[in-house]
Amino acid sequence: MSVVAQRSEQMDAEIREISTSTNDLARRTEVQAQNLNETSEVLRELTKSVRANASSVEDAHLSAQSAQSDAQASGDVVMQASQAMEKIRIESGKIGKIVELIEGIALQTNLLALNAGVEAGRAGDAGRGFSVVAAEVRGLAQRSSESATSIRTLIDRSGAEVENGSSQIAKTVDSLGSVEITISEITSQMDSISSCTQDERDQISSLNSTIEEMGIVTQKNAAMFEETSAACANLSSGAKDLRELTQQFQVSDTSQRTDAAA
């Protein structure tokens, strides 16, 4: 019986040690579970921030695309204006040639009228009526020449304005081209940022899921440790009962030996 008692005491000591270790593991597991919960909460907040950033990046991306479309549309309008200016310049050149013809005709008409007036003067009274007509023709030629000169002046001014406008349009086209290139670069950068943000969000979401799973496993482990601790307590109680019973047997056996000796 003494051997049983010793083994009971030894088992009780081992069970208490196991129980102590199990309780310590349970406490640590609970702390770990709490830390995992806190980490998971932080990751959830981080996920919200990343999603908000992704939304902002997407809005900026859409704005950049809209600006690029507007710049392209403006470039098309300016190009159409440039083409219209070029047509005006060409038509002005045609009008200038017509004015040259009018000036030539007016000069020839004026010379013919002068000659006709001279001939009418030589004809005396017979050519008086023709002289009046020649004077009227000469006046008409003079007015035509003056009108042609005025038209040429206006065309020259218009041509200068067209050239100036064409120069300004060319500068505008260059500026819009630079703006469009810059916006295109920004759009490309936004695409890269959006892609990186999406990857970051996916990775954080995956990490959050992993930590949540770890939290669940840790909580299960804590429950198992608590059950193990309870089982150790039951074993310790059983070992104590066994030790007490062994002691009772030892007392009974000693009494019987004493009685037999007497």
C-alpha positions as CSV (number, residue, x, y, z in Angstrom):
1,M,0.0,0.0,0.0
2,S,2.9,2.3,0.6
3,V,3.9,2.0,-3.0
4,V,0.4,2.9,-4.1
5,A,0.4,5.9,-1.8
6,Q,3.7,7.1,-3.1
7,R,2.5,6.7,-6.7
8,S,-0.7,8.5,-5.8
9,E,1.3,11.4,-4.3
10,Q,3.6,11.4,-7.3
11,M,0.7,11.4,-9.7
12,D,-1.0,14.2,-7.8
13,A,2.2,16.2,-8.0
14,E,2.5,15.6,-11.7
15,I,-1.2,16.4,-12.2
16,R,-0.8,19.7,-10.3
17,E,2.2,20.6,-12.4
18,I,0.3,19.8,-15.6
19,S,-2.7,21.8,-14.3
20,T,-0.4,24.7,-13.5
21,S,1.2,24.6,-17.0
22,T,-2.2,24.2,-18.6
23,N,-3.6,27.2,-16.7
24,D,-0.6,29.2,-17.7
25,L,-1.1,28.2,-21.3
26,A,-4.8,29.0,-21.1
27,R,-4.0,32.5,-19.8
28,R,-1.4,33.0,-22.5
29,T,-3.8,31.8,-25.1
30,E,-6.5,34.2,-23.9
31,V,-4.0,37.0,-24.1
32,Q,-3.0,35.9,-27.6
33,A,-6.7,35.7,-28.6
34,Q,-7.2,39.2,-27.3
35,N,-4.2,40.5,-29.2
36,L,-5.4,38.8,-32.3
37,N,-8.8,40.4,-31.9
38,E,-7.2,43.8,-31.5
39,T,-5.0,43.2,-34.5
40,S,-8.1,42.1,-36.5
41,E,-9.9,45.3,-35.5
42,V,-6.9,47.4,-36.5
43,L,-6.8,45.6,-39.9
44,R,-10.5,46.1,-40.4
45,E,-10.0,49.9,-39.8
46,L,-7.0,49.8,-42.2
47,T,-9.2,48.0,-44.7
48,K,-11.8,50.7,-44.5
49,S,-9.1,53.4,-45.0
50,V,-7.7,51.5,-48.0
51,R,-11.1,51.2,-49.5
52,A,-11.7,54.9,-48.9
53,N,-8.4,55.7,-50.5
54,A,-9.2,53.4,-53.4
55,S,-12.5,55.2,-53.9
56,S,-10.7,58.6,-53.9
57,V,-8.1,57.3,-56.4
58,E,-10.9,56.0,-58.6
59,D,-12.7,59.4,-58.5
60,A,-9.4,61.1,-59.3
61,H,-8.9,58.6,-62.1
62,L,-12.3,59.4,-63.6
63,S,-11.7,63.1,-63.2
64,A,-8.4,62.8,-65.1
65,Q,-10.1,60.8,-67.8
66,S,-12.8,63.4,-68.1
67,A,-10.2,66.2,-68.3
68,Q,-8.3,64.2,-71.0
69,S,-11.5,63.9,-73.0
70,D,-12.2,67.6,-72.5
71,A,-8.7,68.4,-73.7
72,Q,-9.1,66.2,-76.7
73,A,-12.4,67.9,-77.5
74,S,-10.9,71.3,-77.1
75,G,-8.0,70.3,-79.3
76,D,-10.5,69.2,-82.0
77,V,-12.4,72.5,-81.8
78,V,-9.1,74.5,-82.0
79,M,-8.0,72.4,-85.0
80,Q,-11.3,73.1,-86.7
81,A,-10.8,76.8,-86.0
82,S,-7.3,76.6,-87.5
83,Q,-8.7,74.9,-90.6
84,A,-11.4,77.7,-90.9
85,M,-8.6,80.3,-90.6
86,E,-6.7,78.6,-93.4
87,K,-9.8,78.6,-95.6
88,I,-10.3,82.3,-94.9
89,R,-6.7,83.0,-95.8
90,I,-7.1,81.1,-99.1
91,E,-10.4,82.8,-99.9
92,S,-8.8,86.2,-99.1
93,G,-6.0,85.4,-101.6
94,K,-8.6,84.6,-104.2
95,I,-10.4,87.9,-103.5
96,G,-7.1,89.7,-103.7
97,K,-6.6,88.3,-107.2
98,I,-10.1,89.4,-108.2
99,V,-9.3,92.9,-106.9
100,E,-6.1,92.9,-109.0
101,L,-8.3,92.1,-112.0
102,I,-10.7,94.9,-111.1
103,E,-7.8,97.4,-110.7
104,G,-6.4,96.3,-114.1
105,I,-9.8,96.7,-115.7
106,A,-10.4,100.1,-114.0
107,L,-7.0,101.3,-115.3
108,Q,-7.7,100.1,-118.8
109,T,-11.2,101.6,-118.7
110,N,-9.8,104.9,-117.5
111,L,-7.2,105.0,-120.3
112,L,-9.9,104.1,-122.8
113,A,-12.1,106.8,-121.4
114,L,-9.3,109.4,-121.7
115,N,-8.6,108.4,-125.3
116,A,-12.3,108.6,-126.0
117,G,-12.5,112.0,-124.5
118,V,-9.6,113.2,-126.6
119,E,-11.2,111.9,-129.7
120,A,-14.5,113.4,-128.8
121,G,-12.8,116.7,-128.3
122,R,-11.3,116.5,-131.7
123,A,-14.7,115.8,-133.2
124,G,-16.1,119.0,-131.8
125,D,-19.8,119.4,-131.4
126,A,-20.4,116.0,-133.0
127,G,-18.4,114.3,-130.3
128,R,-19.8,116.4,-127.4
129,G,-22.3,113.7,-126.3
130,F,-19.6,111.0,-126.5
131,S,-17.3,113.2,-124.5
132,V,-19.9,113.3,-121.7
133,V,-20.2,109.5,-121.8
134,A,-16.4,109.2,-121.7
135,A,-16.3,111.4,-118.7
136,E,-18.9,109.3,-116.9
137,V,-17.0,106.1,-117.8
138,R,-13.7,107.7,-116.6
139,G,-15.4,108.6,-113.3
140,L,-16.8,105.1,-112.9
141,A,-13.4,103.6,-113.6
142,Q,-11.9,106.0,-111.0
143,R,-14.5,105.0,-108.4
144,S,-13.9,101.3,-109.2
145,S,-10.2,101.7,-108.7
146,E,-10.7,103.5,-105.4
147,S,-13.1,100.8,-104.2
148,A,-10.7,98.1,-105.3
149,T,-8.0,99.9,-103.3
150,S,-10.2,100.0,-100.2
151,I,-11.1,96.3,-100.6
152,R,-7.4,95.5,-100.9
153,T,-6.7,97.4,-97.7
154,L,-9.4,95.5,-95.9
155,I,-8.1,92.2,-97.3
156,D,-4.6,93.1,-96.2
157,R,-5.9,93.9,-92.7
158,S,-8.0,90.7,-92.6
159,G,-5.0,88.7,-93.8
160,A,-2.9,90.2,-90.9
161,E,-5.6,89.3,-88.4
162,V,-5.9,85.8,-89.9
163,E,-2.1,85.3,-89.6
164,N,-2.2,86.5,-86.0
165,G,-5.2,84.3,-85.2
166,S,-3.5,81.3,-86.9
167,S,-0.4,82.0,-84.8
168,Q,-2.4,82.1,-81.6
169,I,-4.3,78.9,-82.5
170,A,-1.0,77.2,-83.2
171,K,0.2,78.1,-79.7
172,T,-3.1,77.0,-78.2
173,V,-2.8,73.6,-80.1
174,D,0.7,73.2,-78.6
175,S,-0.5,74.1,-75.1
176,L,-3.4,71.7,-75.4
177,G,-1.1,69.0,-76.7
178,S,1.2,69.5,-73.6
179,V,-1.9,69.5,-71.3
180,E,-3.2,66.3,-73.0
181,I,0.2,64.6,-72.6
182,T,0.4,65.6,-68.9
183,I,-3.2,64.4,-68.2
184,S,-2.4,61.1,-70.0
185,E,0.7,60.7,-67.7
186,I,-1.5,61.4,-64.7
187,T,-4.1,59.0,-65.9
188,S,-1.4,56.3,-66.3
189,Q,-0.1,57.0,-62.8
190,M,-3.6,56.8,-61.5
191,D,-4.0,53.4,-63.1
192,S,-0.9,52.2,-61.4
193,I,-2.0,53.6,-58.0
194,S,-5.4,52.1,-58.4
195,S,-3.9,48.7,-59.3
196,C,-1.5,48.9,-56.3
197,T,-4.4,50.0,-54.0
198,Q,-6.5,47.1,-55.2
199,D,-3.6,44.6,-54.5
200,E,-3.1,46.2,-51.1
201,R,-6.7,45.9,-50.2
202,D,-6.8,42.3,-51.3
203,Q,-3.7,41.4,-49.3
204,I,-5.1,43.2,-46.2
205,S,-8.4,41.4,-46.6
206,S,-6.6,38.1,-46.9
207,L,-4.5,38.8,-43.9
208,N,-7.5,39.9,-41.9
209,S,-9.3,36.6,-42.8
210,T,-6.2,34.6,-41.7
211,I,-6.0,36.5,-38.4
212,E,-9.7,35.9,-37.8
213,E,-9.2,32.2,-38.4
214,M,-6.2,32.2,-36.1
215,G,-8.4,33.9,-33.5
216,I,-11.0,31.2,-33.8
217,V,-8.4,28.5,-33.5
218,T,-6.8,30.3,-30.5
219,Q,-10.2,30.5,-28.8
220,K,-10.8,26.8,-29.4
221,N,-7.3,26.1,-27.9
222,A,-8.1,28.2,-24.9
223,A,-11.4,26.2,-24.4
224,M,-9.4,23.0,-24.8
225,F,-6.9,24.2,-22.2
226,E,-9.7,25.0,-19.8
227,E,-11.2,21.6,-20.3
228,T,-7.7,20.0,-19.8
229,S,-7.3,22.1,-16.6
230,A,-10.7,20.9,-15.4
231,A,-9.8,17.3,-16.2
232,C,-6.5,17.7,-14.3
233,A,-8.4,19.1,-11.3
234,N,-10.7,16.0,-11.4
235,L,-7.6,13.7,-11.7
236,S,-6.0,15.6,-8.8
237,S,-9.1,15.1,-6.7
238,G,-9.2,11.4,-7.6
239,A,-5.6,11.0,-6.7
240,K,-6.2,12.8,-3.4
241,D,-9.2,10.4,-2.7
242,L,-7.0,7.4,-3.6
243,R,-4.3,8.6,-1.3
244,E,-6.8,9.1,1.6
245,L,-8.2,5.6,0.9
246,T,-4.6,4.2,0.9
247,Q,-3.9,5.9,4.2
248,Q,-7.1,4.4,5.6
249,F,-6.0,0.9,4.5
250,Q,-2.6,1.5,6.0
251,V,-4.2,2.5,9.4
252,S,-6.5,-0.5,9.3
253,D,-3.6,-2.9,8.4
254,T,-1.5,-1.5,11.3
255,S,-4.4,-2.0,13.7
256,Q,-4.9,-5.5,12.6
257,R,-1.2,-6.3,13.1
258,T,-1.2,-4.8,16.5
259,D,-4.2,-6.8,17.5
260,A,-2.6,-10.0,16.2
261,A,0.6,-9.4,18.1
262,A,-1.4,-8.9,21.3
